[in-house]
Amino acid sequence: MPDWLDAVRQDELPNLHTLAAGIDRDRDAVIAGLTLPWSSGAVKSHVNRIKMLERQMFGRAGFQLLRKRVLLA
């Protein structure tokens, strides 16, 4: 990865420069995400499902109905 980041910095593609700078800022997190066996995919899936339910119910009811829909889905 360090070699790729150096090559990107030498190219004349400003969008990739921004990507490389972001990777540099969070290098430890990027390396951990690519190498460690843990994943937050299951959590993200549940969060996306709840957000979808909220969007479907927008303006219709409060927390109680959302709670029922989440628990029954």
PQR file with spaces between the fields and no chain letter, atoms N, CA, C, O and H, PARSE charges and radii, in Angstrom:
ATOM       1  N    MET     1       0.804   -1.192    0.000 -0.4000 1.5000
ATOM       2  CA   MET     1       0.000    0.000    0.000 -0.0000 2.0000
ATOM       3  C    MET     1       0.854    1.267    0.000  0.5500 1.7000
ATOM       4  O    MET     1       0.523    2.205   -0.725 -0.5500 1.4000
ATOM       5  N    PRO     2       1.924    1.340    0.768 -0.5600 1.5000
ATOM       6  CA   PRO     2       2.737    2.557    0.728  0.2800 2.0000
ATOM       7  C    PRO     2       3.268    2.867   -0.675  0.5500 1.7000
ATOM       8  O    PRO     2       3.332    4.031   -1.070 -0.5500 1.4000
ATOM       9  N    ASP     3       3.649    1.826   -1.431 -0.4000 1.5000
ATOM      10  CA   ASP     3       4.137    2.065   -2.798 -0.0000 2.0000
ATOM      11  C    ASP     3       3.026    2.621   -3.676  0.5500 1.7000
ATOM      12  O    ASP     3       3.256    3.523   -4.481 -0.5500 1.4000
ATOM      13  H    ASP     3       3.597    0.880   -1.110  0.4000 1.0000
ATOM      14  N    TRP     4       1.812    2.077   -3.517 -0.4000 1.5000
ATOM      15  CA   TRP     4       0.686    2.565   -4.312 -0.0000 2.0000
ATOM      16  C    TRP     4       0.381    4.019   -3.967  0.5500 1.7000
ATOM      17  O    TRP     4       0.128    4.825   -4.862 -0.5500 1.4000
ATOM      18  H    TRP     4       1.626    1.344   -2.863  0.4000 1.0000
ATOM      19  N    LEU     5       0.403    4.360   -2.687 -0.4000 1.5000
ATOM      20  CA   LEU     5       0.139    5.742   -2.268 -0.0000 2.0000
ATOM      21  C    LEU     5       1.184    6.693   -2.846  0.5500 1.7000
ATOM      22  O    LEU     5       0.849    7.800   -3.269 -0.5500 1.4000
ATOM      23  H    LEU     5       0.609    3.705   -1.960  0.4000 1.0000
ATOM      24  N    ASP     6       2.445    6.267   -2.867 -0.4000 1.5000
ATOM      25  CA   ASP     6       3.494    7.104   -3.466 -0.0000 2.0000
ATOM      26  C    ASP     6       3.253    7.291   -4.956  0.5500 1.7000
ATOM      27  O    ASP     6       3.422    8.395   -5.474 -0.5500 1.4000
ATOM      28  H    ASP     6       2.717    5.368   -2.524  0.4000 1.0000
ATOM      29  N    ALA     7       2.860    6.226   -5.651 -0.4000 1.5000
ATOM      30  CA   ALA     7       2.588    6.321   -7.090 -0.0000 2.0000
ATOM      31  C    ALA     7       1.411    7.251   -7.363  0.5500 1.7000
ATOM      32  O    ALA     7       1.431    8.007   -8.334 -0.5500 1.4000
ATOM      33  H    ALA     7       2.723    5.330   -5.230  0.4000 1.0000
ATOM      34  N    VAL     8       0.388    7.201   -6.517 -0.4000 1.5000
ATOM      35  CA   VAL     8      -0.774    8.076   -6.688 -0.0000 2.0000
ATOM      36  C    VAL     8      -0.373    9.534   -6.512  0.5500 1.7000
ATOM      37  O    VAL     8      -0.829   10.399   -7.261 -0.5500 1.4000
ATOM      38  H    VAL     8       0.372    6.586   -5.729  0.4000 1.0000
ATOM      39  N    ARG     9       0.462    9.807   -5.544 -0.4000 1.5000
ATOM      40  CA   ARG     9       0.892   11.189   -5.304 -0.0000 2.0000
ATOM      41  C    ARG     9       1.671   11.754   -6.492  0.5500 1.7000
ATOM      42  O    ARG     9       1.656   12.963   -6.719 -0.5500 1.4000
ATOM      43  H    ARG     9       0.832    9.104   -4.936  0.4000 1.0000
ATOM      44  N    GLN    10       2.346   10.898   -7.244 -0.4000 1.5000
ATOM      45  CA   GLN    10       3.130   11.352   -8.389 -0.0000 2.0000
ATOM      46  C    GLN    10       2.285   11.509   -9.649  0.5500 1.7000
ATOM      47  O    GLN    10       2.695   12.196  -10.584 -0.5500 1.4000
ATOM      48  H    GLN    10       2.358    9.915   -7.059  0.4000 1.0000
ATOM      49  N    ASP    11       1.109   10.880   -9.685 -0.4000 1.5000
ATOM      50  CA   ASP    11       0.214   11.030  -10.834 -0.0000 2.0000
ATOM      51  C    ASP    11      -0.451   12.391  -10.819  0.5500 1.7000
ATOM      52  O    ASP    11      -0.440   13.099   -9.812 -0.5500 1.4000
ATOM      53  H    ASP    11       0.776   10.321   -8.926  0.4000 1.0000
ATOM      54  N    GLU    12      -1.029   12.742  -11.952 -0.4000 1.5000
ATOM      55  CA   GLU    12      -1.734   14.022  -12.056 -0.0000 2.0000
ATOM      56  C    GLU    12      -3.241   13.795  -12.033  0.5500 1.7000
ATOM      57  O    GLU    12      -3.965   14.257  -12.915 -0.5500 1.4000
ATOM      58  H    GLU    12      -1.038   12.167  -12.771  0.4000 1.0000
ATOM      59  N    LEU    13      -3.696   13.084  -11.020 -0.4000 1.5000
ATOM      60  CA   LEU    13      -5.123   12.820  -10.843 -0.0000 2.0000
ATOM      61  C    LEU    13      -5.547   13.336   -9.466  0.5500 1.7000
ATOM      62  O    LEU    13      -5.393   12.638   -8.464 -0.5500 1.4000
ATOM      63  H    LEU    13      -3.108   12.709  -10.303  0.4000 1.0000
ATOM      64  N    PRO    14      -6.082   14.561   -9.419 -0.5600 1.5000
ATOM      65  CA   PRO    14      -6.378   15.198   -8.127  0.2800 2.0000
ATOM      66  C    PRO    14      -7.367   14.412   -7.267  0.5500 1.7000
ATOM      67  O    PRO    14      -7.272   14.449   -6.040 -0.5500 1.4000
ATOM      68  N    ASN    15      -8.314   13.702   -7.886 -0.4000 1.5000
ATOM      69  CA   ASN    15      -9.265   12.932   -7.086 -0.0000 2.0000
ATOM      70  C    ASN    15      -8.561   11.802   -6.335  0.5500 1.7000
ATOM      71  O    ASN    15      -8.917   11.498   -5.197 -0.5500 1.4000
ATOM      72  H    ASN    15      -8.391   13.672   -8.883  0.4000 1.0000
ATOM      73  N    LEU    16      -7.582   11.192   -6.957 -0.4000 1.5000
ATOM      74  CA   LEU    16      -6.839   10.146   -6.278 -0.0000 2.0000
ATOM      75  C    LEU    16      -5.934   10.722   -5.198  0.5500 1.7000
ATOM      76  O    LEU    16      -5.645   10.049   -4.208 -0.5500 1.4000
ATOM      77  H    LEU    16      -7.293   11.439   -7.881  0.4000 1.0000
ATOM      78  N    HIS    17      -5.486   11.957   -5.378 -0.4000 1.5000
ATOM      79  CA   HIS    17      -4.685   12.613   -4.336 -0.0000 2.0000
ATOM      80  C    HIS    17      -5.523   12.748   -3.057  0.5500 1.7000
ATOM      81  O    HIS    17      -5.029   12.531   -1.951 -0.5500 1.4000
ATOM      82  H    HIS    17      -5.721   12.503   -6.182  0.4000 1.0000
ATOM      83  N    THR    18      -6.801   13.111   -3.233 -0.4000 1.5000
ATOM      84  CA   THR    18      -7.700   13.250   -2.083 -0.0000 2.0000
ATOM      85  C    THR    18      -7.896   11.901   -1.404  0.5500 1.7000
ATOM      86  O    THR    18      -7.882   11.814   -0.177 -0.5500 1.4000
ATOM      87  H    THR    18      -7.203   13.287   -4.132  0.4000 1.0000
ATOM      88  N    LEU    19      -8.078   10.849   -2.201 -0.4000 1.5000
ATOM      89  CA   LEU    19      -8.227    9.504   -1.641 -0.0000 2.0000
ATOM      90  C    LEU    19      -6.972    9.093   -0.874  0.5500 1.7000
ATOM      91  O    LEU    19      -7.065    8.574    0.239 -0.5500 1.4000
ATOM      92  H    LEU    19      -8.089   10.920   -3.198  0.4000 1.0000
ATOM      93  N    ALA    20      -5.815    9.322   -1.459 -0.4000 1.5000
ATOM      94  CA   ALA    20      -4.557    8.959   -0.807 -0.0000 2.0000
ATOM      95  C    ALA    20      -4.377    9.727    0.502  0.5500 1.7000
ATOM      96  O    ALA    20      -3.899    9.167    1.488 -0.5500 1.4000
ATOM      97  H    ALA    20      -5.739    9.743   -2.362  0.4000 1.0000
ATOM      98  N    ALA    21      -4.755   10.996    0.514 -0.4000 1.5000
ATOM      99  CA   ALA    21      -4.635   11.791    1.747 -0.0000 2.0000
ATOM     100  C    ALA    21      -5.557   11.236    2.828  0.5500 1.7000
ATOM     101  O    ALA    21      -5.176   11.186    3.998 -0.5500 1.4000
ATOM     102  H    ALA    21      -5.144   11.451   -0.288  0.4000 1.0000
ATOM     103  N    GLY    22      -6.772   10.816    2.447 -0.4000 1.5000
ATOM     104  CA   GLY    22      -7.694   10.231    3.410 -0.0000 2.0000
ATOM     105  C    GLY    22      -7.174    8.919    3.965  0.5500 1.7000
ATOM     106  O    GLY    22      -7.304    8.646    5.158 -0.5500 1.4000
ATOM     107  H    GLY    22      -7.081   10.856    1.497  0.4000 1.0000
ATOM     108  N    ILE    23      -6.582    8.104    3.097 -0.4000 1.5000
ATOM     109  CA   ILE    23      -6.004    6.841    3.559 -0.0000 2.0000
ATOM     110  C    ILE    23      -4.848    7.110    4.504  0.5500 1.7000
ATOM     111  O    ILE    23      -4.698    6.420    5.512 -0.5500 1.4000
ATOM     112  H    ILE    23      -6.475    8.325    2.128  0.4000 1.0000
ATOM     113  N    ASP    24      -4.032    8.098    4.192 -0.4000 1.5000
ATOM     114  CA   ASP    24      -2.915    8.445    5.081 -0.0000 2.0000
ATOM     115  C    ASP    24      -3.407    8.902    6.457  0.5500 1.7000
ATOM     116  O    ASP    24      -2.827    8.542    7.481 -0.5500 1.4000
ATOM     117  H    ASP    24      -4.153    8.658    3.373  0.4000 1.0000
ATOM     118  N    ARG    25      -4.488    9.703    6.472 -0.4000 1.5000
ATOM     119  CA   ARG    25      -5.014   10.193    7.752 -0.0000 2.0000
ATOM     120  C    ARG    25      -5.483    9.044    8.635  0.5500 1.7000
ATOM     121  O    ARG    25      -5.316    9.082    9.854 -0.5500 1.4000
ATOM     122  H    ARG    25      -4.960    9.995    5.640  0.4000 1.0000
ATOM     123  N    ASP    26      -6.076    8.015    8.012 -0.4000 1.5000
ATOM     124  CA   ASP    26      -6.626    6.895    8.771 -0.0000 2.0000
ATOM     125  C    ASP    26      -5.895    5.594    8.462  0.5500 1.7000
ATOM     126  O    ASP    26      -6.510    4.529    8.399 -0.5500 1.4000
ATOM     127  H    ASP    26      -6.212    7.984    7.021  0.4000 1.0000
ATOM     128  N    ARG    27      -4.612    5.681    8.274 -0.4000 1.5000
ATOM     129  CA   ARG    27      -3.832    4.514    7.839 -0.0000 2.0000
ATOM     130  C    ARG    27      -4.011    3.315    8.764  0.5500 1.7000
ATOM     131  O    ARG    27      -4.190    2.196    8.283 -0.5500 1.4000
ATOM     132  H    ARG    27      -4.112    6.546    8.325  0.4000 1.0000
ATOM     133  N    ASP    28      -3.968    3.519   10.070 -0.4000 1.5000
ATOM     134  CA   ASP    28      -4.121    2.393   11.008 -0.0000 2.0000
ATOM     135  C    ASP    28      -5.487    1.727   10.846  0.5500 1.7000
ATOM     136  O    ASP    28      -5.587    0.500   10.854 -0.5500 1.4000
ATOM     137  H    ASP    28      -3.823    4.428   10.461  0.4000 1.0000
ATOM     138  N    ALA    29      -6.531    2.531   10.700 -0.4000 1.5000
ATOM     139  CA   ALA    29      -7.873    1.977   10.541 -0.0000 2.0000
ATOM     140  C    ALA    29      -8.011    1.235    9.215  0.5500 1.7000
ATOM     141  O    ALA    29      -8.654    0.187    9.156 -0.5500 1.4000
ATOM     142  H    ALA    29      -6.449    3.528   10.694  0.4000 1.0000
ATOM     143  N    VAL    30      -7.413    1.769    8.152 -0.4000 1.5000
ATOM     144  CA   VAL    30      -7.475    1.117    6.843 -0.0000 2.0000
ATOM     145  C    VAL    30      -6.766   -0.229    6.889  0.5500 1.7000
ATOM     146  O    VAL    30      -7.289   -1.228    6.396 -0.5500 1.4000
ATOM     147  H    VAL    30      -6.890    2.620    8.199  0.4000 1.0000
ATOM     148  N    ILE    31      -5.587   -0.256    7.475 -0.4000 1.5000
ATOM     149  CA   ILE    31      -4.827   -1.503    7.567 -0.0000 2.0000
ATOM     150  C    ILE    31      -5.588   -2.525    8.419  0.5500 1.7000
ATOM     151  O    ILE    31      -5.648   -3.704    8.073 -0.5500 1.4000
ATOM     152  H    ILE    31      -5.162    0.555    7.876  0.4000 1.0000
ATOM     153  N    ALA    32      -6.168   -2.068    9.532 -0.4000 1.5000
ATOM     154  CA   ALA    32      -6.945   -2.979   10.383 -0.0000 2.0000
ATOM     155  C    ALA    32      -8.158   -3.522    9.629  0.5500 1.7000
ATOM     156  O    ALA    32      -8.468   -4.709    9.728 -0.5500 1.4000
ATOM     157  H    ALA    32      -6.119   -1.110    9.813  0.4000 1.0000
ATOM     158  N    GLY    33      -8.841   -2.667    8.884 -0.4000 1.5000
ATOM     159  CA   GLY    33     -10.011   -3.103    8.131 -0.0000 2.0000
ATOM     160  C    GLY    33      -9.676   -4.112    7.050  0.5500 1.7000
ATOM     161  O    GLY    33     -10.490   -4.979    6.732 -0.5500 1.4000
ATOM     162  H    GLY    33      -8.590   -1.702    8.804  0.4000 1.0000
ATOM     163  N    LEU    34      -8.492   -4.006    6.486 -0.4000 1.5000
ATOM     164  CA   LEU    34      -8.096   -4.926    5.420 -0.0000 2.0000
ATOM     165  C    LEU    34      -7.478   -6.217    5.936  0.5500 1.7000
ATOM     166  O    LEU    34      -7.442   -7.212    5.212 -0.5500 1.4000
ATOM     167  H    LEU    34      -7.831   -3.301    6.744  0.4000 1.0000
ATOM     168  N    THR    35      -6.996   -6.221    7.163 -0.4000 1.5000
ATOM     169  CA   THR    35      -6.255   -7.394    7.635 -0.0000 2.0000
ATOM     170  C    THR    35      -6.918   -8.168    8.765  0.5500 1.7000
ATOM     171  O    THR    35      -6.682   -9.368    8.898 -0.5500 1.4000
ATOM     172  H    THR    35      -7.025   -5.412    7.751  0.4000 1.0000
ATOM     173  N    LEU    36      -7.732   -7.523    9.577 -0.4000 1.5000
ATOM     174  CA   LEU    36      -8.334   -8.211   10.717 -0.0000 2.0000
ATOM     175  C    LEU    36      -9.579   -8.995   10.295  0.5500 1.7000
ATOM     176  O    LEU    36     -10.259   -8.606    9.345 -0.5500 1.4000
ATOM     177  H    LEU    36      -7.924   -6.547    9.469  0.4000 1.0000
ATOM     178  N    PRO    37      -9.881  -10.087   10.985 -0.5600 1.5000
ATOM     179  CA   PRO    37     -11.006  -10.935   10.580  0.2800 2.0000
ATOM     180  C    PRO    37     -12.381  -10.413   10.998  0.5500 1.7000
ATOM     181  O    PRO    37     -13.394  -10.955   10.557 -0.5500 1.4000
ATOM     182  N    TRP    38     -12.444   -9.377   11.835 -0.4000 1.5000
ATOM     183  CA   TRP    38     -13.729   -8.895   12.318 -0.0000 2.0000
ATOM     184  C    TRP    38     -14.407   -8.015   11.288  0.5500 1.7000
ATOM     185  O    TRP    38     -13.750   -7.367   10.474 -0.5500 1.4000
ATOM     186  H    TRP    38     -11.621   -8.937   12.193  0.4000 1.0000
ATOM     187  N    SER    39     -15.734   -8.001   11.335 -0.4000 1.5000
ATOM     188  CA   SER    39     -16.508   -7.202   10.397 -0.0000 2.0000
ATOM     189  C    SER    39     -17.702   -6.588   11.121  0.5500 1.7000
ATOM     190  O    SER    39     -18.253   -7.193   12.041 -0.5500 1.4000
ATOM     191  H    SER    39     -16.267   -8.528   11.997  0.4000 1.0000
ATOM     192  N    SER    40     -18.092   -5.409   10.713 -0.4000 1.5000
ATOM     193  CA   SER    40     -19.282   -4.775   11.275 -0.0000 2.0000
ATOM     194  C    SER    40     -20.450   -4.878   10.293  0.5500 1.7000
ATOM     195  O    SER    40     -21.430   -4.143   10.407 -0.5500 1.4000
ATOM     196  H    SER    40     -17.645   -4.917    9.966  0.4000 1.0000
ATOM     197  N    GLY    41     -20.341   -5.781    9.343 -0.4000 1.5000
ATOM     198  CA   GLY    41     -21.376   -5.940    8.316 -0.0000 2.0000
ATOM     199  C    GLY    41     -22.742   -6.254    8.880  0.5500 1.7000
ATOM     200  O    GLY    41     -23.739   -5.698    8.420 -0.5500 1.4000
ATOM     201  H    GLY    41     -19.544   -6.378    9.250  0.4000 1.0000
ATOM     202  N    ALA    42     -22.814   -7.134    9.865 -0.4000 1.5000
ATOM     203  CA   ALA    42     -24.115   -7.499   10.438 -0.0000 2.0000
ATOM     204  C    ALA    42     -24.768   -6.302   11.123  0.5500 1.7000
ATOM     205  O    ALA    42     -25.975   -6.097   10.995 -0.5500 1.4000
ATOM     206  H    ALA    42     -22.005   -7.586   10.239  0.4000 1.0000
ATOM     207  N    VAL    43     -23.986   -5.521   11.841 -0.4000 1.5000
ATOM     208  CA   VAL    43     -24.518   -4.339   12.514 -0.0000 2.0000
ATOM     209  C    VAL    43     -25.009   -3.330   11.486  0.5500 1.7000
ATOM     210  O    VAL    43     -26.090   -2.763   11.641 -0.5500 1.4000
ATOM     211  H    VAL    43     -23.006   -5.688   11.945  0.4000 1.0000
ATOM     212  N    LYS    44     -24.225   -3.102   10.442 -0.4000 1.5000
ATOM     213  CA   LYS    44     -24.617   -2.147    9.405 -0.0000 2.0000
ATOM     214  C    LYS    44     -25.906   -2.583    8.724  0.5500 1.7000
ATOM     215  O    LYS    44     -26.739   -1.749    8.369 -0.5500 1.4000
ATOM     216  H    LYS    44     -23.347   -3.563   10.316  0.4000 1.0000
ATOM     217  N    SER    45     -26.069   -3.882    8.544 -0.4000 1.5000
ATOM     218  CA   SER    45     -27.283   -4.395    7.917 -0.0000 2.0000
ATOM     219  C    SER    45     -28.515   -4.057    8.756  0.5500 1.7000
ATOM     220  O    SER    45     -29.536   -3.630    8.218 -0.5500 1.4000
ATOM     221  H    SER    45     -25.392   -4.560    8.832  0.4000 1.0000
ATOM     222  N    HIS    46     -28.419   -4.247   10.070 -0.4000 1.5000
ATOM     223  CA   HIS    46     -29.542   -3.938   10.950 -0.0000 2.0000
ATOM     224  C    HIS    46     -29.824   -2.433   10.978  0.5500 1.7000
ATOM     225  O    HIS    46     -30.983   -2.020   10.975 -0.5500 1.4000
ATOM     226  H    HIS    46     -27.590   -4.594   10.507  0.4000 1.0000
ATOM     227  N    VAL    47     -28.794   -1.632   11.007 -0.4000 1.5000
ATOM     228  CA   VAL    47     -28.973   -0.175   11.017 -0.0000 2.0000
ATOM     229  C    VAL    47     -29.655    0.273    9.731  0.5500 1.7000
ATOM     230  O    VAL    47     -30.559    1.107    9.772 -0.5500 1.4000
ATOM     231  H    VAL    47     -27.852   -1.967   11.010  0.4000 1.0000
ATOM     232  N    ASN    48     -29.234   -0.271    8.585 -0.4000 1.5000
ATOM     233  CA   ASN    48     -29.861    0.098    7.315 -0.0000 2.0000
ATOM     234  C    ASN    48     -31.325   -0.316    7.280  0.5500 1.7000
ATOM     235  O    ASN    48     -32.162    0.416    6.753 -0.5500 1.4000
ATOM     236  H    ASN    48     -28.500   -0.949    8.551  0.4000 1.0000
ATOM     237  N    ARG    49     -31.644   -1.487    7.839 -0.4000 1.5000
ATOM     238  CA   ARG    49     -33.038   -1.952    7.870 -0.0000 2.0000
ATOM     239  C    ARG    49     -33.891   -1.008    8.717  0.5500 1.7000
ATOM     240  O    ARG    49     -35.010   -0.670    8.331 -0.5500 1.4000
ATOM     241  H    ARG    49     -30.964   -2.082    8.268  0.4000 1.0000
ATOM     242  N    ILE    50     -33.372   -0.583    9.864 -0.4000 1.5000
ATOM     243  CA   ILE    50     -34.115    0.330   10.730 -0.0000 2.0000
ATOM     244  C    ILE    50     -34.296    1.682   10.051  0.5500 1.7000
ATOM     245  O    ILE    50     -35.369    2.278   10.144 -0.5500 1.4000
ATOM     246  H    ILE    50     -32.463   -0.858   10.178  0.4000 1.0000
ATOM     247  N    LYS    51     -33.267    2.175    9.372 -0.4000 1.5000
ATOM     248  CA   LYS    51     -33.381    3.453    8.657 -0.0000 2.0000
ATOM     249  C    LYS    51     -34.434    3.365    7.562  0.5500 1.7000
ATOM     250  O    LYS    51     -35.180    4.318    7.339 -0.5500 1.4000
ATOM     251  H    LYS    51     -32.395    1.691    9.296  0.4000 1.0000
ATOM     252  N    MET    52     -34.501    2.214    6.868 -0.4000 1.5000
ATOM     253  CA   MET    52     -35.503    2.041    5.832 -0.0000 2.0000
ATOM     254  C    MET    52     -36.907    2.090    6.438  0.5500 1.7000
ATOM     255  O    MET    52     -37.804    2.723    5.881 -0.5500 1.4000
ATOM     256  H    MET    52     -33.895    1.439    7.049  0.4000 1.0000
ATOM     257  N    LEU    53     -37.097    1.423    7.576 -0.4000 1.5000
ATOM     258  CA   LEU    53     -38.392    1.460    8.240 -0.0000 2.0000
ATOM     259  C    LEU    53     -38.754    2.881    8.645  0.5500 1.7000
ATOM     260  O    LEU    53     -39.906    3.291    8.505 -0.5500 1.4000
ATOM     261  H    LEU    53     -36.369    0.908    8.029  0.4000 1.0000
ATOM     262  N    GLU    54     -37.787    3.631    9.143 -0.4000 1.5000
ATOM     263  CA   GLU    54     -38.040    5.032    9.522 -0.0000 2.0000
ATOM     264  C    GLU    54     -38.468    5.850    8.309  0.5500 1.7000
ATOM     265  O    GLU    54     -39.402    6.647    8.397 -0.5500 1.4000
ATOM     266  H    GLU    54     -36.851    3.298    9.257  0.4000 1.0000
ATOM     267  N    ARG    55     -37.797    5.660    7.186 -0.4000 1.5000
ATOM     268  CA   ARG    55     -38.148    6.405    5.980 -0.0000 2.0000
ATOM     269  C    ARG    55     -39.558    6.052    5.509  0.5500 1.7000
ATOM     270  O    ARG    55     -40.300    6.930    5.067 -0.5500 1.4000
ATOM     271  H    ARG    55     -37.038    5.012    7.115  0.4000 1.0000
ATOM     272  N    GLN    56     -39.932    4.775    5.599 -0.4000 1.5000
ATOM     273  CA   GLN    56     -41.268    4.357    5.184 -0.0000 2.0000
ATOM     274  C    GLN    56     -42.344    4.985    6.059  0.5500 1.7000
ATOM     275  O    GLN    56     -43.449    5.252    5.587 -0.5500 1.4000
ATOM     276  H    GLN    56     -39.330    4.062    5.958  0.4000 1.0000
ATOM     277  N    MET    57     -42.031    5.223    7.326 -0.4000 1.5000
ATOM     278  CA   MET    57     -43.018    5.728    8.270 -0.0000 2.0000
ATOM     279  C    MET    57     -42.948    7.237    8.454  0.5500 1.7000
ATOM     280  O    MET    57     -43.654    7.778    9.305 -0.5500 1.4000
ATOM     281  H    MET    57     -41.133    5.006    7.709  0.4000 1.0000
ATOM     282  N    PHE    58     -42.139    7.913    7.702 -0.4000 1.5000
ATOM     283  CA   PHE    58     -41.893    9.338    7.931 -0.0000 2.0000
ATOM     284  C    PHE    58     -43.196   10.115    8.096  0.5500 1.7000
ATOM     285  O    PHE    58     -44.047   10.112    7.207 -0.5500 1.4000
ATOM     286  H    PHE    58     -41.565    7.474    7.012  0.4000 1.0000
ATOM     287  N    GLY    59     -43.342   10.770    9.228 -0.4000 1.5000
ATOM     288  CA   GLY    59     -44.495   11.625    9.487 -0.0000 2.0000
ATOM     289  C    GLY    59     -45.755   10.882    9.897  0.5500 1.7000
ATOM     290  O    GLY    59     -46.796   11.516   10.070 -0.5500 1.4000
ATOM     291  H    GLY    59     -42.651   10.772    9.950  0.4000 1.0000
ATOM     292  N    ARG    60     -45.706    9.568   10.059 -0.4000 1.5000
ATOM     293  CA   ARG    60     -46.922    8.808   10.331 -0.0000 2.0000
ATOM     294  C    ARG    60     -47.123    8.485   11.801  0.5500 1.7000
ATOM     295  O    ARG    60     -48.248    8.538   12.297 -0.5500 1.4000
ATOM     296  H    ARG    60     -44.860    9.053    9.918  0.4000 1.0000
ATOM     297  N    ALA    61     -46.073    8.159   12.488 -0.4000 1.5000
ATOM     298  CA   ALA    61     -46.244    7.737   13.879 -0.0000 2.0000
ATOM     299  C    ALA    61     -44.942    7.955   14.637  0.5500 1.7000
ATOM     300  O    ALA    61     -43.926    8.350   14.065 -0.5500 1.4000
ATOM     301  H    ALA    61     -45.159    8.116   12.085  0.4000 1.0000
ATOM     302  N    GLY    62     -44.995    7.696   15.897 -0.4000 1.5000
ATOM     303  CA   GLY    62     -43.842    7.934   16.749 -0.0000 2.0000
ATOM     304  C    GLY    62     -43.017    6.687   17.008  0.5500 1.7000
ATOM     305  O    GLY    62     -43.042    5.719   16.248 -0.5500 1.4000
ATOM     306  H    GLY    62     -45.820    7.375   16.362  0.4000 1.0000
ATOM     307  N    PHE    63     -42.299    6.747   18.092 -0.4000 1.5000
ATOM     308  CA   PHE    63     -41.348    5.694   18.444 -0.0000 2.0000
ATOM     309  C    PHE    63     -42.023    4.349   18.684  0.5500 1.7000
ATOM     310  O    PHE    63     -41.454    3.312   18.341 -0.5500 1.4000
ATOM     311  H    PHE    63     -42.278    7.533   18.710  0.4000 1.0000
ATOM     312  N    GLN    64     -43.221    4.339   19.265 -0.4000 1.5000
ATOM     313  CA   GLN    64     -43.883    3.074   19.595 -0.0000 2.0000
ATOM     314  C    GLN    64     -44.146    2.227   18.357  0.5500 1.7000
ATOM     315  O    GLN    64     -43.913    1.018   18.374 -0.5500 1.4000
ATOM     316  H    GLN    64     -43.683    5.180   19.543  0.4000 1.0000
ATOM     317  N    LEU    65     -44.632    2.850   17.275 -0.4000 1.5000
ATOM     318  CA   LEU    65     -44.881    2.099   16.046 -0.0000 2.0000
ATOM     319  C    LEU    65     -43.571    1.633   15.427  0.5500 1.7000
ATOM     320  O    LEU    65     -43.482    0.501   14.951 -0.5500 1.4000
ATOM     321  H    LEU    65     -44.821    3.832   17.260  0.4000 1.0000
ATOM     322  N    LEU    66     -42.562    2.481   15.427 -0.4000 1.5000
ATOM     323  CA   LEU    66     -41.257    2.075   14.913 -0.0000 2.0000
ATOM     324  C    LEU    66     -40.734    0.878   15.700  0.5500 1.7000
ATOM     325  O    LEU    66     -40.217   -0.076   15.118 -0.5500 1.4000
ATOM     326  H    LEU    66     -42.634    3.400   15.814  0.4000 1.0000
ATOM     327  N    ARG    67     -40.867    0.931   17.014 -0.4000 1.5000
ATOM     328  CA   ARG    67     -40.397   -0.176   17.855 -0.0000 2.0000
ATOM     329  C    ARG    67     -41.096   -1.477   17.483  0.5500 1.7000
ATOM     330  O    ARG    67     -40.448   -2.516   17.356 -0.5500 1.4000
ATOM     331  H    ARG    67     -41.287    1.706   17.486  0.4000 1.0000
ATOM     332  N    LYS    68     -42.412   -1.424   17.308 -0.4000 1.5000
ATOM     333  CA   LYS    68     -43.166   -2.625   16.949 -0.0000 2.0000
ATOM     334  C    LYS    68     -42.709   -3.166   15.588  0.5500 1.7000
ATOM     335  O    LYS    68     -42.535   -4.373   15.420 -0.5500 1.4000
ATOM     336  H    LYS    68     -42.938   -0.580   17.412  0.4000 1.0000
ATOM     337  N    ARG    69     -42.522   -2.278   14.637 -0.4000 1.5000
ATOM     338  CA   ARG    69     -42.119   -2.714   13.301 -0.0000 2.0000
ATOM     339  C    ARG    69     -40.723   -3.325   13.322  0.5500 1.7000
ATOM     340  O    ARG    69     -40.468   -4.305   12.622 -0.5500 1.4000
ATOM     341  H    ARG    69     -42.664   -1.298   14.773  0.4000 1.0000
ATOM     342  N    VAL    70     -39.820   -2.760   14.113 -0.4000 1.5000
ATOM     343  CA   VAL    70     -38.467   -3.302   14.196 -0.0000 2.0000
ATOM     344  C    VAL    70     -38.487   -4.675   14.850  0.5500 1.7000
ATOM     345  O    VAL    70     -37.819   -5.597   14.382 -0.5500 1.4000
ATOM     346  H    VAL    70     -40.027   -1.964   14.682  0.4000 1.0000
ATOM     347  N    LEU    71     -39.243   -4.814   15.922 -0.4000 1.5000
ATOM     348  CA   LEU    71     -39.285   -6.083   16.648 -0.0000 2.0000
ATOM     349  C    LEU    71     -40.025   -7.182   15.875  0.5500 1.7000
ATOM     350  O    LEU    71     -39.688   -8.360   16.000 -0.5500 1.4000
ATOM     351  H    LEU    71     -39.785   -4.065   16.302  0.4000 1.0000
ATOM     352  N    LEU    72     -41.017   -6.806   15.088 -0.4000 1.5000
ATOM     353  CA   LEU    72     -41.805   -7.789   14.346 -0.0000 2.0000
ATOM     354  C    LEU    72     -41.225   -8.112   12.982  0.5500 1.7000
ATOM     355  O    LEU    72     -41.590   -9.122   12.380 -0.5500 1.4000
ATOM     356  H    LEU    72     -41.290   -5.849   14.987  0.4000 1.0000
ATOM     357  N    ALA    73     -40.336   -7.278   12.487 -0.4000 1.5000
ATOM     358  CA   ALA    73     -39.781   -7.507   11.139 -0.0000 2.0000
ATOM     359  C    ALA    73     -38.806   -8.660   11.120  0.5500 1.7000
ATOM     360  O    ALA    73     -38.252   -8.984   10.070 -0.5500 1.4000
ATOM     361  H    ALA    73     -40.040   -6.457   12.975  0.4000 1.0000
